[in-house]
Amino acid sequence: MRLLVISLLLLCPWTVASILAQKSEVTVVIDPGHGGQDPGHLAINNLGLPEKDLNLKIALYLGGYIEKHLKNVRVIYTRTTDVYPSLKERVDKANSIRADYFISVHCNGNERQSVHGTESHVHTMSLAKSVAFAQEIERQFSTRAGRKSRGVKDERDLQHTLQVLKYTNMTSVLVECGFLTHSGDRDFLNTTYGQEVIASAIFRAFRGTIVKEYPSISFVREQPATSTSGQVASVTNGYAIQIASSKEAMDPNDSWFKRLKMPVERKELNTSSAYKYIYLVGDYSSKQEAKAALAQVHESGFKDAIIVVR
């Protein structure tokens, strides 16, 4: 038997290596860019948070979504407070734990205040896995978050290299969530909803990518039987359309909601979940009536809106 095992090891080294390399979880390093004495880009006319603060907020939302909705994923941050790890420290941290993914979160800036939209950067276009991940992030930015996508870019577009992409030994993407030098992007990124929906778009791209890359690992975490819509359904009195949820209370008259051209109702939930507020539009006597309105809400950019019972 011992000779047989030795023969298999000699004849099938790649098969044995593949078996030994099978993973039971993946590790993602989330890197909120800048921090501490390095503010990054500043908002136009200083009407909003500096880049370092927005990067951290979006990164923490992203990590929170992963931990809430996925299992068998280990989330590591390069920072969780207003400190500045050097670029080398960020790279070394990801490499030392042999992370599978590296996501660096940033906001952009440009001398031309008309430039706006999202971008996802990879080191070179020859890195197929990084490019595919970046493309999916941009797709989600466009469809999930309703943002203008400026596409996937590499060092040739920038005309210089990005250290956190060049030296990390895993699938690595640096995302630019919008231009703080553009008033529309700035205003959007300075709302809780904007930060959440950008983080949600990155999360969806990450989820789709790992499910495809690691089909043998179960990632989907079973959710409690009581859903957000179930919380709303305590009293049956017609139907409404839920357009968003948030951890902190948002003003129903926020400019982000105005494109609906419908009154927005904020409702506080009696729940232990972090998402304590939901935002509703409409008051419909039948589900068929609500479905007709839902199509219009989706066309307005709220792609994840759902029908709930009042």
N, C-alpha and C positions, 0 to 999 in steps of 0.2 A: 504493500500500500504506500509506503514511504517513497519507493522508487517511482510509483505512478504519479504521486504528487509532484516530485522533483521534475519528472518529465513534462508535466503540464506547465510548470513554471517556466521551463526552458523553451517549450514550444509555443506558449501563448502568453508572452509577457504583456502584450497590450490588453488582452482580455482580463488578465489578473489585475493589471493597473487600473483598468476601468472599474472593476468590481470594488477595489479598495478605495477608489476615488468617489464612489457614490455618496451623495450628500443627503443629509436629512433636513438641513436648513440653509438659507442664504443670508449673507450679511450685507447690509447697505450702510455706507457712510454718507451722512447728510452734512454738507458743509455750508453754513451761512457765511457768505463772503464778507470780507472786511471785518470791522469790529474794533472796539477800544479807541485808540488814537487815530484810526483810519476810518473816516466816515463813509468812504466811497463817494458815489455821485450825490449831489445835493438837489433837492426839489427846486423847480423853477420858482423864482421869487421867494424861496424859503417857505412856501406854503405847503408844508407837509413834512413827514419824517425823512431823515437822511437814509441813504441806501442801506447802511449797516443794520438799522433797526427793522426796516421792511424785510430784508433778507432773513433775519432771525425769526420774525413773526411767521413768514411763509414756511420756513424750514420746520418750525415746531408744529405748525398745522399739518405739514406733510408727514412728519414722523408720527404724529398722533393718529392720522388716518391709517397709516400702515399698521400700527400697534392695535388699533381698534378693530380693523376689518380683516387682517391677515394673520395667520399663524405660521410658525416655522420661519419667521423672518426676524433677524436680529438687527436692531436699529442703533447705530452709533453716531453721535454728533461730534463735530470738531470743536464746537462751542455751543453753550446753551445760555450764555450771559454776554454782556457787553465787554468782551475781552478780545485781544488780537493774537491768535496763533499765527506764527509765520507760515508762509507758503510751504516751506520745507517741513514744518511740524505737521501740517495738514496731510501732506503726501506721505510722510513717514508713518503717521497714525493709520492711514488706510492700508498701506503696504504691510505694516507690522502685524496686523490682525488678519491679513490675507482676505480682505473684503472682496465680495463679488461685484459690487456696484458702488460707484462714487457719483454723487449728485451735488454739484456746487451751485448754490442759489444766489443770483445776483439781480440787480436792476441796472438798466442802461442809461446812457447819456449821450447827447450829441449837440454840437454847436448850432445846428439847425433845429429850431424848436418845432418844426413841422414833422420831423422824423418820429415815427411811433411804431409800436408792435413788439412782438416777441421774437427771440432768436434762441437757438440751441447750438452750442459749440462742441465740436469734437477736436481731437488733436489733428488727425488726418482722415481723409475720406477712405483710406485703405483699411480702417478699423471697422469691419463690417458690423460687429455687434453694437459698438458705440453709435454708429450711424443709424442703425435700425431703431435703437432706443431713442435717439434724438428726433428722428422722424416721427415716431409715435407721440413723443411729447408735443411736438409742434402741431400734429393733427389734433390732439386733445386741446391744446391752447385755442385752436381755431373753432372746433366743434363744441367742446364742453364749456370753455370760458368765453367764447364769442370774441376773441381777440384777433387782430390782424397778425398773421404769421409771416415773418420775414425769412423763414426757412432755417435749414441747417447750414452751418458755416464751419470752416476749419482754419488752420494757421495761414493758409494762402489768402483767405479773405481778410483776416486781421493784419497780415503782413508781419506777424510776430507770433511766438509760441506762448501758450498759457501753461505755466509750470504745473498747476494741479492736474492738467490733462496730459502733459508730456511725460511725467514721471510716475503716474499711478499705474499699477500693474493689473488693472481690472477694467471692466466696462465703465467708462467715465464720460460724463456729460456735464457741461456748464450751461445753465439756463439763464437767459436774460428775460425777466418777467415783464418788461416794459420800460419806456423811457421816462425818467423823472424830469427830463427837460421838455416833455410834451404835456400840456395841461390836462388833456384827457386821460392819458396813461397815469399821470401823477394822481389825479383825483380818484381814479379807479383803485389804484394800489394802496391808497390811504384809507380805504373803507374795509371794515371787517369782512364784508361779503367778497370784495375783490381779492383779498388775501386768501380767503377760504377757497374760492373757486379756482384760483391759480394753483393752490396746493392740491386741490382735488384733481385737477387736470394732470399734474405730474404724477399723483398717486395712481390714477387710472392707467397711465402709460407704463408705470412701473409694474403694476399688477399684471397687465397684459403681457409684458415682456417676460416676467419670471415664470408665469404659467406656461408660456411657450418654450422657454429655455430649459425648464426643469419639470417635465411632465410627470415624473415619478414622485414628486413632492406634493402633498396636499396643502394648499395655501389658504383656501377659503374658510374663514372662521364662521361657525354657525351663530346667527344673531338671535337674541332673545325673542320669544314669541310676541311680546308686546312691542309693536313698531311705533314710530313717530305718529303715523296715521291712526294707530290704535289709541294713542293718547287723545287725539282730537275727537275720536269717535265715541267719547263717553256719553254724549248727548246727541241723539240722532235728530237732526233738524235741517235736512237738506244736505247739499254738497258744496264744497269749495275747492279751489285749486291751491295747493301748497307750492310756492315758488322758491323758497329758500329756508334755511335754518341757520342759527348762529349761536355761539357761546355767549356773546355779549349782546345787549340790546342795541338794535339799529333803529334809526329814525325811519318810520314808514314813508316819510316824505323825502327820503334820500334820493339824490339825483339818479342813482343807479336804477331805481324802480320806476322812474317817470316815463321811460320809453314804453311801458305797458299801457299808459293812459287809462289806468284803472285804479281805484282806491285800494291801498294796501293795508291790511289789518295785521298787527303784530299780536301774537298770542304767547303768553308765558306758560310753559308746561310744568306740571308737578311731577318732576322726574329726577332721578339721580344721574342721568346722562349729562355730559358736559354741554350738550346742545339743548339749551333751556328755552330757546325762542324759535318760533316758526312764523312764517309770513304767508298770509292767505289773500287771495283775491276772489271776488265773485260770491254769489249766494244763489245756488241753483236748486230748483225743486226736484229735478230728475237727473239721473246719471247721464242720460243721453244729452241733455242740455249742457252739462258740465264737459262732456267729451268734445262737443262742438267748440266750446270756449277754449279748451285745452290746446287745440291745434293752433289757435291764434297766439296763445301764450308761448308755445314752442317757437313759433315763427319770430317772436319778439326777442329771442335769444335765451330764454329760460328753458334749456333743453331737458333738464331733469325735473321739471314741474310735474306734479302728480295730482290726481283727484283724491280728495279725502272727504270723509263724512263729518259733518259738523256736530 
